[in-house]
Amino acid sequence: MAFEGLTNKLQNAFRNLRGKGKISEADLRATMREIRLALLDADVNFSVVRDFVKKVQAKANGENVLEGLNPAQQIIKIVDDELTQMMGEETTSLIKAPKIPTIIMMVGLQGAGKTTTVGKLANRLKNDDNARPLLIAADVYRPAAIEQLQQIGNQINVPVFDEGTNVDPVKIVEDGLKQAKENHNDYVFIDTAGRLQIDEKLMKELQNIKEVANPTDILLVVDAMTGQNAVNTAEGFNDALDLTGVILTKLDGDTRGGAALSIKAVTGKPILYTGQGEKMNDLDVFHPDRMASRILG
Ligand code: GDP
């Protein structure tokens, strides 16, 4: 699992404080240094780590207000709270359109897990909310992408709208939305094209799709295994499209993963879900507080 290394290092950092009736300034400084290194080693964004350490230090130097906790527990509680804060504090849900359909535009780099995640989310809404989603195949650059979405649609029993690869994606989206309205689908997922890197042509196309679709949500699918690139990708997509949120995939992988956890702090956009595997039900709602507890071990 991601974050195992981080958990071990944080626990080591706290070990020196345990059993102490009072924590000296030197103890605190040593612990903060270890926490800082642990976060940097886990690939958390440098400036995010700096802010984090500053905040924890300020709180730790403040009045002892946490009754019933010994000094070590107090520091752990402060770190827990600040980690939660860094990842977004509250759990964020999808925005729901006041009238159907809620239109969810999914964007991301190629291989991030976008198409898989479209299936996972549609499947979740179908099972939990009895939703009737429609999936629109708007990635016309890779014929395999349309096939893959069709396969996923079959697997979860959700219809897929496609017009092959010779039609302008903007037109496909318009036609797909028309069909969704006729069929009273309550959710529409637009599976857009990805590239290996952010480029202007891709962003322009996505902006054009955004303009005609007027989506309720624009969710960026990011591969948590890509380190600092995950953060740069999120910044790039957010600048061009003003995302509503992020989905982190591949958290089941054996990665440091910390970079991805800086996304909220860097872009201001919340993580809504995490992908924990390749299967259709490997999608979890992201709870910053639970993730902080998991990281602290
Ligand atoms: P797209 O190019 O962004 O549409 O990416 P795909 O949906 O085709 O996914 C790329 C690969 O990542 C596929 O092999 C997926 O099965 C895999 N994948 C997607 N999400 C996850 C995840 O959360 N965990 C793991 N382990 N694999 C994932």
py3Dmol code that shows the C-alpha trace and the ligand (Angstrom):
import py3Dmol

protein = """\
ATOM      1  CA  MET A   1       0.000   0.000   0.000  1.00  0.00           C
ATOM      2  CA  ALA A   2       1.023   3.618  -0.545  1.00  0.00           C
ATOM      3  CA  PHE A   3       2.305   5.549   2.490  1.00  0.00           C
ATOM      4  CA  GLU A   4       3.753   2.592   4.382  1.00  0.00           C
ATOM      5  CA  GLY A   5       7.177   4.232   4.416  1.00  0.00           C
ATOM      6  CA  LEU A   6       5.714   7.531   5.542  1.00  0.00           C
ATOM      7  CA  THR A   7       3.800   5.850   8.350  1.00  0.00           C
ATOM      8  CA  ASN A   8       6.925   4.111   9.626  1.00  0.00           C
ATOM      9  CA  LYS A   9       8.948   7.298   9.567  1.00  0.00           C
ATOM     10  CA  LEU A  10       6.287   9.351  11.332  1.00  0.00           C
ATOM     11  CA  GLN A  11       5.961   6.706  14.007  1.00  0.00           C
ATOM     12  CA  ASN A  12       9.701   6.821  14.498  1.00  0.00           C
ATOM     13  CA  ALA A  13       9.537  10.588  14.794  1.00  0.00           C
ATOM     14  CA  PHE A  14       7.001  10.322  17.595  1.00  0.00           C
ATOM     15  CA  ARG A  15       8.837   7.531  19.380  1.00  0.00           C
ATOM     16  CA  ASN A  16      11.271   9.952  21.056  1.00  0.00           C
ATOM     17  CA  LEU A  17       8.411  11.896  22.594  1.00  0.00           C
ATOM     18  CA  ARG A  18       6.562   8.991  24.088  1.00  0.00           C
ATOM     19  CA  GLY A  19       6.677   8.637  27.857  1.00  0.00           C
ATOM     20  CA  LYS A  20       7.942  12.179  28.348  1.00  0.00           C
ATOM     21  CA  GLY A  21       6.090  14.266  30.905  1.00  0.00           C
ATOM     22  CA  LYS A  22       7.263  17.451  29.289  1.00  0.00           C
ATOM     23  CA  ILE A  23       8.642  18.060  25.838  1.00  0.00           C
ATOM     24  CA  SER A  24      11.670  20.320  25.634  1.00  0.00           C
ATOM     25  CA  GLU A  25      12.234  22.718  22.799  1.00  0.00           C
ATOM     26  CA  ALA A  26      15.078  20.508  21.582  1.00  0.00           C
ATOM     27  CA  ASP A  27      12.811  17.441  21.576  1.00  0.00           C
ATOM     28  CA  LEU A  28      10.227  19.292  19.578  1.00  0.00           C
ATOM     29  CA  ARG A  29      12.783  20.575  17.114  1.00  0.00           C
ATOM     30  CA  ALA A  30      14.190  17.082  16.569  1.00  0.00           C
ATOM     31  CA  THR A  31      10.723  15.649  16.053  1.00  0.00           C
ATOM     32  CA  MET A  32       9.753  18.381  13.613  1.00  0.00           C
ATOM     33  CA  ARG A  33      12.902  17.748  11.627  1.00  0.00           C
ATOM     34  CA  GLU A  34      12.036  14.066  11.349  1.00  0.00           C
ATOM     35  CA  ILE A  35       8.470  14.834  10.333  1.00  0.00           C
ATOM     36  CA  ARG A  36       9.712  17.228   7.700  1.00  0.00           C
ATOM     37  CA  LEU A  37      12.106  14.638   6.265  1.00  0.00           C
ATOM     38  CA  ALA A  38       9.437  11.940   6.362  1.00  0.00           C
ATOM     39  CA  LEU A  39       7.052  14.104   4.322  1.00  0.00           C
ATOM     40  CA  LEU A  40       9.742  15.124   1.836  1.00  0.00           C
ATOM     41  CA  ASP A  41      10.800  11.497   1.459  1.00  0.00           C
ATOM     42  CA  ALA A  42       7.199  10.600   0.731  1.00  0.00           C
ATOM     43  CA  ASP A  43       7.344  13.171  -2.074  1.00  0.00           C
ATOM     44  CA  VAL A  44       4.989  15.716  -0.542  1.00  0.00           C
ATOM     45  CA  ASN A  45       5.450  19.045  -2.318  1.00  0.00           C
ATOM     46  CA  PHE A  46       8.261  21.109  -0.831  1.00  0.00           C
ATOM     47  CA  SER A  47       6.337  24.308  -0.117  1.00  0.00           C
ATOM     48  CA  VAL A  48       3.411  22.324   1.244  1.00  0.00           C
ATOM     49  CA  VAL A  49       5.782  20.641   3.702  1.00  0.00           C
ATOM     50  CA  ARG A  50       7.232  23.982   4.735  1.00  0.00           C
ATOM     51  CA  ASP A  51       3.779  25.419   5.500  1.00  0.00           C
ATOM     52  CA  PHE A  52       2.761  22.239   7.254  1.00  0.00           C
ATOM     53  CA  VAL A  53       5.775  22.247   9.578  1.00  0.00           C
ATOM     54  CA  LYS A  54       5.298  25.925  10.342  1.00  0.00           C
ATOM     55  CA  LYS A  55       1.690  25.390  11.342  1.00  0.00           C
ATOM     56  CA  VAL A  56       2.400  22.345  13.487  1.00  0.00           C
ATOM     57  CA  GLN A  57       5.224  24.152  15.217  1.00  0.00           C
ATOM     58  CA  ALA A  58       3.096  27.206  15.945  1.00  0.00           C
ATOM     59  CA  LYS A  59       0.346  25.082  17.424  1.00  0.00           C
ATOM     60  CA  ALA A  60       2.773  22.961  19.431  1.00  0.00           C
ATOM     61  CA  ASN A  61       4.368  26.076  20.918  1.00  0.00           C
ATOM     62  CA  GLY A  62       0.990  27.473  21.869  1.00  0.00           C
ATOM     63  CA  GLU A  63      -0.948  26.946  25.042  1.00  0.00           C
ATOM     64  CA  ASN A  64      -1.638  23.377  26.152  1.00  0.00           C
ATOM     65  CA  VAL A  65      -5.325  23.281  25.512  1.00  0.00           C
ATOM     66  CA  LEU A  66      -5.912  19.628  24.789  1.00  0.00           C
ATOM     67  CA  GLU A  67      -7.036  18.216  28.074  1.00  0.00           C
ATOM     68  CA  GLY A  68      -6.489  14.592  28.872  1.00  0.00           C
ATOM     69  CA  LEU A  69      -3.664  14.094  26.377  1.00  0.00           C
ATOM     70  CA  ASN A  70      -0.032  13.655  27.308  1.00  0.00           C
ATOM     71  CA  PRO A  71       2.527  15.780  25.457  1.00  0.00           C
ATOM     72  CA  ALA A  72       3.304  13.132  22.816  1.00  0.00           C
ATOM     73  CA  GLN A  73      -0.382  12.601  22.143  1.00  0.00           C
ATOM     74  CA  GLN A  74      -0.838  16.349  21.824  1.00  0.00           C
ATOM     75  CA  ILE A  75       1.785  16.579  19.110  1.00  0.00           C
ATOM     76  CA  ILE A  76       0.332  13.583  17.281  1.00  0.00           C
ATOM     77  CA  LYS A  77      -3.116  15.168  17.461  1.00  0.00           C
ATOM     78  CA  ILE A  78      -1.772  18.430  16.034  1.00  0.00           C
ATOM     79  CA  VAL A  79      -0.049  16.567  13.189  1.00  0.00           C
ATOM     80  CA  ASP A  80      -3.225  14.579  12.541  1.00  0.00           C
ATOM     81  CA  ASP A  81      -5.318  17.767  12.353  1.00  0.00           C
ATOM     82  CA  GLU A  82      -2.851  19.521  10.066  1.00  0.00           C
ATOM     83  CA  LEU A  83      -2.540  16.516   7.739  1.00  0.00           C
ATOM     84  CA  THR A  84      -6.322  16.428   7.493  1.00  0.00           C
ATOM     85  CA  GLN A  85      -6.358  20.151   6.781  1.00  0.00           C
ATOM     86  CA  MET A  86      -3.688  19.781   4.119  1.00  0.00           C
ATOM     87  CA  MET A  87      -5.723  17.151   2.276  1.00  0.00           C
ATOM     88  CA  GLY A  88      -8.926  19.148   2.308  1.00  0.00           C
ATOM     89  CA  GLU A  89     -10.438  18.828   5.782  1.00  0.00           C
ATOM     90  CA  GLU A  90     -13.971  17.868   4.759  1.00  0.00           C
ATOM     91  CA  THR A  91     -15.181  15.086   2.503  1.00  0.00           C
ATOM     92  CA  THR A  92     -16.325  16.582  -0.801  1.00  0.00           C
ATOM     93  CA  SER A  93     -19.148  15.103  -2.867  1.00  0.00           C
ATOM     94  CA  LEU A  94     -20.068  15.409  -6.505  1.00  0.00           C
ATOM     95  CA  ILE A  95     -22.059  18.489  -7.353  1.00  0.00           C
ATOM     96  CA  LYS A  96     -25.538  17.489  -8.463  1.00  0.00           C
ATOM     97  CA  ALA A  97     -27.280  19.516 -11.126  1.00  0.00           C
ATOM     98  CA  PRO A  98     -30.616  21.017  -9.985  1.00  0.00           C
ATOM     99  CA  LYS A  99     -32.207  19.361 -12.978  1.00  0.00           C
ATOM    100  CA  ILE A 100     -31.080  16.234 -14.772  1.00  0.00           C
ATOM    101  CA  PRO A 101     -28.689  15.365 -16.207  1.00  0.00           C
ATOM    102  CA  THR A 102     -25.734  16.016 -13.972  1.00  0.00           C
ATOM    103  CA  ILE A 103     -22.884  16.233 -16.467  1.00  0.00           C
ATOM    104  CA  ILE A 104     -19.503  14.988 -15.355  1.00  0.00           C
ATOM    105  CA  MET A 105     -16.567  15.724 -17.617  1.00  0.00           C
ATOM    106  CA  MET A 106     -13.606  13.450 -16.949  1.00  0.00           C
ATOM    107  CA  VAL A 107     -10.153  14.636 -17.927  1.00  0.00           C
ATOM    108  CA  GLY A 108      -6.617  13.398 -17.410  1.00  0.00           C
ATOM    109  CA  LEU A 109      -3.424  12.243 -19.022  1.00  0.00           C
ATOM    110  CA  GLN A 110      -3.346   9.003 -20.977  1.00  0.00           C
ATOM    111  CA  GLY A 111      -2.991   5.985 -18.730  1.00  0.00           C
ATOM    112  CA  ALA A 112      -4.049   7.815 -15.577  1.00  0.00           C
ATOM    113  CA  GLY A 113      -7.094   5.573 -15.307  1.00  0.00           C
ATOM    114  CA  LYS A 114      -9.731   7.924 -16.708  1.00  0.00           C
ATOM    115  CA  THR A 115     -11.795   5.408 -18.655  1.00  0.00           C
ATOM    116  CA  THR A 116     -11.668   2.861 -15.833  1.00  0.00           C
ATOM    117  CA  THR A 117     -12.712   5.531 -13.352  1.00  0.00           C
ATOM    118  CA  VAL A 118     -15.662   6.617 -15.525  1.00  0.00           C
ATOM    119  CA  GLY A 119     -16.872   3.022 -15.226  1.00  0.00           C
ATOM    120  CA  LYS A 120     -16.242   2.849 -11.495  1.00  0.00           C
ATOM    121  CA  LEU A 121     -18.113   6.083 -10.771  1.00  0.00           C
ATOM    122  CA  ALA A 122     -21.044   5.254 -13.041  1.00  0.00           C
ATOM    123  CA  ASN A 123     -21.232   1.828 -11.433  1.00  0.00           C
ATOM    124  CA  ARG A 124     -21.230   3.340  -7.979  1.00  0.00           C
ATOM    125  CA  LEU A 125     -24.014   5.802  -8.791  1.00  0.00           C
ATOM    126  CA  LYS A 126     -26.046   3.055 -10.397  1.00  0.00           C
ATOM    127  CA  ASN A 127     -25.713   0.745  -7.404  1.00  0.00           C
ATOM    128  CA  ASP A 128     -26.035   3.326  -4.631  1.00  0.00           C
ATOM    129  CA  ASP A 129     -28.488   5.821  -6.116  1.00  0.00           C
ATOM    130  CA  ASN A 130     -30.296   3.772  -8.746  1.00  0.00           C
ATOM    131  CA  ALA A 131     -28.873   6.259 -11.226  1.00  0.00           C
ATOM    132  CA  ARG A 132     -29.270   5.819 -15.002  1.00  0.00           C
ATOM    133  CA  PRO A 133     -25.991   7.113 -16.397  1.00  0.00           C
ATOM    134  CA  LEU A 134     -24.927   7.506 -20.011  1.00  0.00           C
ATOM    135  CA  LEU A 135     -21.249   7.340 -20.933  1.00  0.00           C
ATOM    136  CA  ILE A 136     -20.071   9.432 -23.880  1.00  0.00           C
ATOM    137  CA  ALA A 137     -16.959   8.243 -25.730  1.00  0.00           C
ATOM    138  CA  ALA A 138     -15.234  11.464 -26.744  1.00  0.00           C
ATOM    139  CA  ASP A 139     -11.688  10.128 -27.098  1.00  0.00           C
ATOM    140  CA  VAL A 140     -11.462   9.813 -30.870  1.00  0.00           C
ATOM    141  CA  TYR A 141      -7.685   9.541 -31.093  1.00  0.00           C
ATOM    142  CA  ARG A 142      -7.359   6.006 -29.829  1.00  0.00           C
ATOM    143  CA  PRO A 143      -9.890   3.577 -31.334  1.00  0.00           C
ATOM    144  CA  ALA A 144      -9.079   1.256 -28.449  1.00  0.00           C
ATOM    145  CA  ALA A 145     -10.380   3.874 -26.028  1.00  0.00           C
ATOM    146  CA  ILE A 146     -13.901   3.654 -27.455  1.00  0.00           C
ATOM    147  CA  GLU A 147     -13.779  -0.129 -27.373  1.00  0.00           C
ATOM    148  CA  GLN A 148     -12.568  -0.060 -23.806  1.00  0.00           C
ATOM    149  CA  LEU A 149     -15.430   2.213 -22.748  1.00  0.00           C
ATOM    150  CA  GLN A 150     -17.911  -0.059 -24.573  1.00  0.00           C
ATOM    151  CA  GLN A 151     -16.528  -3.057 -22.708  1.00  0.00           C
ATOM    152  CA  ILE A 152     -16.811  -1.286 -19.390  1.00  0.00           C
ATOM    153  CA  GLY A 153     -20.365  -0.191 -20.244  1.00  0.00           C
ATOM    154  CA  ASN A 154     -21.276  -3.816 -20.983  1.00  0.00           C
ATOM    155  CA  GLN A 155     -19.680  -4.988 -17.804  1.00  0.00           C
ATOM    156  CA  ILE A 156     -21.621  -2.601 -15.557  1.00  0.00           C
ATOM    157  CA  ASN A 157     -24.704  -2.589 -17.770  1.00  0.00           C
ATOM    158  CA  VAL A 158     -24.637   1.117 -18.595  1.00  0.00           C
ATOM    159  CA  PRO A 159     -25.195   2.480 -22.128  1.00  0.00           C
ATOM    160  CA  VAL A 160     -22.344   4.070 -24.068  1.00  0.00           C
ATOM    161  CA  PHE A 161     -22.791   6.734 -26.743  1.00  0.00           C
ATOM    162  CA  ASP A 162     -20.188   6.788 -29.485  1.00  0.00           C
ATOM    163  CA  GLU A 163     -19.900   8.016 -33.057  1.00  0.00           C
ATOM    164  CA  GLY A 164     -16.636   6.336 -33.938  1.00  0.00           C
ATOM    165  CA  THR A 165     -13.368   8.157 -34.449  1.00  0.00           C
ATOM    166  CA  ASN A 166     -14.161  10.336 -37.473  1.00  0.00           C
ATOM    167  CA  VAL A 167     -16.408  12.859 -35.786  1.00  0.00           C
ATOM    168  CA  ASP A 168     -15.298  15.996 -33.945  1.00  0.00           C
ATOM    169  CA  PRO A 169     -15.402  15.257 -30.191  1.00  0.00           C
ATOM    170  CA  VAL A 170     -17.353  18.467 -29.575  1.00  0.00           C
ATOM    171  CA  LYS A 171     -20.078  17.232 -31.947  1.00  0.00           C
ATOM    172  CA  ILE A 172     -20.047  13.803 -30.274  1.00  0.00           C
ATOM    173  CA  VAL A 173     -20.634  15.464 -26.924  1.00  0.00           C
ATOM    174  CA  GLU A 174     -23.491  17.571 -28.302  1.00  0.00           C
ATOM    175  CA  ASP A 175     -25.135  14.516 -29.857  1.00  0.00           C
ATOM    176  CA  GLY A 176     -24.566  12.428 -26.749  1.00  0.00           C
ATOM    177  CA  LEU A 177     -26.158  15.063 -24.536  1.00  0.00           C
ATOM    178  CA  LYS A 178     -29.140  15.221 -26.861  1.00  0.00           C
ATOM    179  CA  GLN A 179     -29.585  11.488 -26.514  1.00  0.00           C
ATOM    180  CA  ALA A 180     -29.220  11.698 -22.723  1.00  0.00           C
ATOM    181  CA  LYS A 181     -32.009  14.274 -22.611  1.00  0.00           C
ATOM    182  CA  GLU A 182     -34.277  12.169 -24.804  1.00  0.00           C
ATOM    183  CA  ASN A 183     -33.645   9.087 -22.674  1.00  0.00           C
ATOM    184  CA  HIS A 184     -33.868  10.966 -19.367  1.00  0.00           C
ATOM    185  CA  ASN A 185     -30.453   9.826 -18.191  1.00  0.00           C
ATOM    186  CA  ASP A 186     -29.756  11.480 -14.848  1.00  0.00           C
ATOM    187  CA  TYR A 187     -25.976  11.377 -15.142  1.00  0.00           C
ATOM    188  CA  VAL A 188     -23.755  11.840 -18.165  1.00  0.00           C
ATOM    189  CA  PHE A 189     -20.054  11.028 -18.106  1.00  0.00           C
ATOM    190  CA  ILE A 190     -17.886  12.478 -20.836  1.00  0.00           C
ATOM    191  CA  ASP A 191     -14.753  10.365 -21.340  1.00  0.00           C
ATOM    192  CA  THR A 192     -12.356  12.826 -22.978  1.00  0.00           C
ATOM    193  CA  ALA A 193      -9.064  12.185 -24.720  1.00  0.00           C
ATOM    194  CA  GLY A 194      -5.794  12.123 -22.833  1.00  0.00           C
ATOM    195  CA  ARG A 195      -2.254  12.728 -23.993  1.00  0.00           C
ATOM    196  CA  LEU A 196       1.089  11.684 -22.622  1.00  0.00           C
ATOM    197  CA  GLN A 197       1.673  15.290 -21.647  1.00  0.00           C
ATOM    198  CA  ILE A 198      -0.386  18.422 -21.356  1.00  0.00           C
ATOM    199  CA  ASP A 199      -0.399  20.201 -24.715  1.00  0.00           C
ATOM    200  CA  GLU A 200      -2.208  23.197 -26.068  1.00  0.00           C
ATOM    201  CA  LYS A 201      -4.278  21.296 -28.594  1.00  0.00           C
ATOM    202  CA  LEU A 202      -5.649  18.965 -25.953  1.00  0.00           C
ATOM    203  CA  MET A 203      -6.496  21.836 -23.632  1.00  0.00           C
ATOM    204  CA  LYS A 204      -8.212  23.755 -26.408  1.00  0.00           C
ATOM    205  CA  GLU A 205     -10.327  20.735 -27.255  1.00  0.00           C
ATOM    206  CA  LEU A 206     -11.250  20.225 -23.611  1.00  0.00           C
ATOM    207  CA  GLN A 207     -12.153  23.904 -23.295  1.00  0.00           C
ATOM    208  CA  ASN A 208     -14.399  23.586 -26.350  1.00  0.00           C
ATOM    209  CA  ILE A 209     -16.096  20.537 -24.857  1.00  0.00           C
ATOM    210  CA  LYS A 210     -16.519  22.374 -21.565  1.00  0.00           C
ATOM    211  CA  GLU A 211     -18.173  25.241 -23.398  1.00  0.00           C
ATOM    212  CA  VAL A 212     -20.799  23.153 -25.194  1.00  0.00           C
ATOM    213  CA  ALA A 213     -21.417  20.697 -22.360  1.00  0.00           C
ATOM    214  CA  ASN A 214     -21.470  23.193 -19.493  1.00  0.00           C
ATOM    215  CA  PRO A 215     -20.575  20.343 -17.128  1.00  0.00           C
ATOM    216  CA  THR A 216     -21.661  20.241 -13.509  1.00  0.00           C
ATOM    217  CA  ASP A 217     -18.365  18.662 -12.498  1.00  0.00           C
ATOM    218  CA  ILE A 218     -14.972  18.571 -14.164  1.00  0.00           C
ATOM    219  CA  LEU A 219     -12.954  15.859 -12.507  1.00  0.00           C
ATOM    220  CA  LEU A 220      -9.278  15.292 -13.116  1.00  0.00           C
ATOM    221  CA  VAL A 221      -8.097  11.708 -12.869  1.00  0.00           C
ATOM    222  CA  VAL A 222      -4.502  11.615 -11.623  1.00  0.00           C
ATOM    223  CA  ASP A 223      -2.165   8.675 -11.237  1.00  0.00           C
ATOM    224  CA  ALA A 224      -0.819   8.868  -7.683  1.00  0.00           C
ATOM    225  CA  MET A 225       2.265   6.957  -8.786  1.00  0.00           C
ATOM    226  CA  THR A 226       3.540   9.833 -10.913  1.00  0.00           C
ATOM    227  CA  GLY A 227       5.033  11.824  -8.040  1.00  0.00           C
ATOM    228  CA  GLN A 228       5.497  15.560  -8.510  1.00  0.00           C
ATOM    229  CA  ASN A 229       4.136  15.210 -12.032  1.00  0.00           C
ATOM    230  CA  ALA A 230       0.754  14.538 -10.470  1.00  0.00           C
ATOM    231  CA  VAL A 231       0.857  17.981  -8.876  1.00  0.00           C
ATOM    232  CA  ASN A 232       2.062  19.692 -12.069  1.00  0.00           C
ATOM    233  CA  THR A 233      -0.626  17.922 -14.073  1.00  0.00           C
ATOM    234  CA  ALA A 234      -3.275  19.060 -11.634  1.00  0.00           C
ATOM    235  CA  GLU A 235      -2.049  22.650 -11.827  1.00  0.00           C
ATOM    236  CA  GLY A 236      -2.021  22.580 -15.638  1.00  0.00           C
ATOM    237  CA  PHE A 237      -5.527  21.156 -15.980  1.00  0.00           C
ATOM    238  CA  ASN A 238      -6.871  23.403 -13.261  1.00  0.00           C
ATOM    239  CA  ASP A 239      -5.472  26.542 -14.898  1.00  0.00           C
ATOM    240  CA  ALA A 240      -7.063  25.622 -18.224  1.00  0.00           C
ATOM    241  CA  LEU A 241     -10.381  24.204 -17.063  1.00  0.00           C
ATOM    242  CA  ASP A 242     -11.063  25.288 -13.479  1.00  0.00           C
ATOM    243  CA  LEU A 243     -11.624  21.774 -12.159  1.00  0.00           C
ATOM    244  CA  THR A 244     -14.223  20.974  -9.533  1.00  0.00           C
ATOM    245  CA  GLY A 245     -12.232  18.084  -8.122  1.00  0.00           C
ATOM    246  CA  VAL A 246      -9.678  15.337  -8.424  1.00  0.00           C
ATOM    247  CA  ILE A 247      -9.724  11.547  -8.360  1.00  0.00           C
ATOM    248  CA  LEU A 248      -6.479   9.860  -7.348  1.00  0.00           C
ATOM    249  CA  THR A 249      -5.896   6.460  -8.892  1.00  0.00           C
ATOM    250  CA  LYS A 250      -3.529   3.594  -8.156  1.00  0.00           C
ATOM    251  CA  LEU A 251      -3.291   4.200  -4.432  1.00  0.00           C
ATOM    252  CA  ASP A 252      -3.159   0.419  -4.142  1.00  0.00           C
ATOM    253  CA  GLY A 253       0.285   0.594  -5.753  1.00  0.00           C
ATOM    254  CA  ASP A 254       3.516   0.425  -3.878  1.00  0.00           C
ATOM    255  CA  THR A 255       4.302   4.116  -4.167  1.00  0.00           C
ATOM    256  CA  ARG A 256       5.273   7.019  -2.049  1.00  0.00           C
ATOM    257  CA  GLY A 257       2.081   8.799  -3.102  1.00  0.00           C
ATOM    258  CA  GLY A 258       2.748  11.899  -1.045  1.00  0.00           C
ATOM    259  CA  ALA A 259       2.916  14.234  -4.002  1.00  0.00           C
ATOM    260  CA  ALA A 260      -0.694  13.577  -4.848  1.00  0.00           C
ATOM    261  CA  LEU A 261      -1.711  14.469  -1.335  1.00  0.00           C
ATOM    262  CA  SER A 262      -0.312  17.949  -1.950  1.00  0.00           C
ATOM    263  CA  ILE A 263      -2.774  18.557  -4.782  1.00  0.00           C
ATOM    264  CA  LYS A 264      -5.408  20.150  -2.589  1.00  0.00           C
ATOM    265  CA  ALA A 265      -2.894  22.435  -0.913  1.00  0.00           C
ATOM    266  CA  VAL A 266      -1.386  23.464  -4.260  1.00  0.00           C
ATOM    267  CA  THR A 267      -4.496  23.826  -6.445  1.00  0.00           C
ATOM    268  CA  GLY A 268      -7.227  24.367  -3.864  1.00  0.00           C
ATOM    269  CA  LYS A 269      -9.243  21.601  -5.546  1.00  0.00           C
ATOM    270  CA  PRO A 270     -10.447  18.715  -3.393  1.00  0.00           C
ATOM    271  CA  ILE A 271      -9.865  15.000  -3.878  1.00  0.00           C
ATOM    272  CA  LEU A 272     -13.260  13.309  -4.120  1.00  0.00           C
ATOM    273  CA  TYR A 273     -12.379   9.660  -4.640  1.00  0.00           C
ATOM    274  CA  THR A 274      -9.426   7.326  -4.736  1.00  0.00           C
ATOM    275  CA  GLY A 275      -8.900   4.319  -6.992  1.00  0.00           C
ATOM    276  CA  GLN A 276      -7.631   1.293  -5.121  1.00  0.00           C
ATOM    277  CA  GLY A 277      -7.458  -1.305  -7.886  1.00  0.00           C
ATOM    278  CA  GLU A 278      -8.503  -2.239 -11.398  1.00  0.00           C
ATOM    279  CA  LYS A 279     -11.942  -3.642 -10.648  1.00  0.00           C
ATOM    280  CA  MET A 280     -15.164  -1.712 -11.000  1.00  0.00           C
ATOM    281  CA  ASN A 281     -15.781  -1.509  -7.254  1.00  0.00           C
ATOM    282  CA  ASP A 282     -12.238  -0.446  -6.375  1.00  0.00           C
ATOM    283  CA  LEU A 283     -13.247   3.165  -5.795  1.00  0.00           C
ATOM    284  CA  ASP A 284     -13.410   4.794  -2.363  1.00  0.00           C
ATOM    285  CA  VAL A 285     -14.800   8.111  -1.223  1.00  0.00           C
ATOM    286  CA  PHE A 286     -11.862  10.203  -0.033  1.00  0.00           C
ATOM    287  CA  HIS A 287     -12.082  11.238   3.603  1.00  0.00           C
ATOM    288  CA  PRO A 288      -9.151  13.524   4.523  1.00  0.00           C
ATOM    289  CA  ASP A 289      -9.460  12.695   8.231  1.00  0.00           C
ATOM    290  CA  ARG A 290      -9.411   8.949   7.638  1.00  0.00           C
ATOM    291  CA  MET A 291      -6.482   9.266   5.269  1.00  0.00           C
ATOM    292  CA  ALA A 292      -4.597  11.256   7.911  1.00  0.00           C
ATOM    293  CA  SER A 293      -5.283   8.513  10.476  1.00  0.00           C
ATOM    294  CA  ARG A 294      -4.169   5.867   8.000  1.00  0.00           C
ATOM    295  CA  ILE A 295      -0.964   7.753   7.322  1.00  0.00           C
ATOM    296  CA  LEU A 296      -0.265   8.117  11.033  1.00  0.00           C
ATOM    297  CA  GLY A 297      -0.862   4.377  11.420  1.00  0.00           C
TER     298      GLY A 297
END
"""
ligand_1 = """\
28
GDP
P -6.932 6.231 -19.355
O -5.930 6.198 -20.492
O -6.689 7.395 -18.457
O -8.342 6.132 -19.792
O -6.566 4.968 -18.439
P -7.283 3.567 -18.301
O -8.608 3.686 -17.653
O -7.209 2.847 -19.594
O -6.319 2.873 -17.226
C -4.954 2.596 -17.484
C -4.545 1.373 -16.678
O -4.573 1.666 -15.285
C -5.472 0.195 -16.870
O -4.705 -0.986 -16.913
C -6.335 0.209 -15.597
O -6.818 -1.069 -15.255
C -5.346 0.710 -14.587
N -5.979 1.366 -13.439
C -6.906 2.342 -13.423
N -7.198 2.723 -12.154
C -6.437 1.946 -11.339
C -6.285 1.856 -9.902
O -6.891 2.568 -9.099
N -5.399 0.912 -9.458
C -4.685 0.114 -10.304
N -3.856 -0.757 -9.764
N -4.804 0.184 -11.630
C -5.667 1.083 -12.152
"""
view = py3Dmol.view(width=600, height=400)
view.addModel(protein, "pdb")
view.setStyle({"model": 0}, {"cartoon": {"style": "trace"}})
view.addModel(ligand_1, "xyz")
view.setStyle({"model": 1}, {"stick": {}})
view.zoomTo()
view.show()
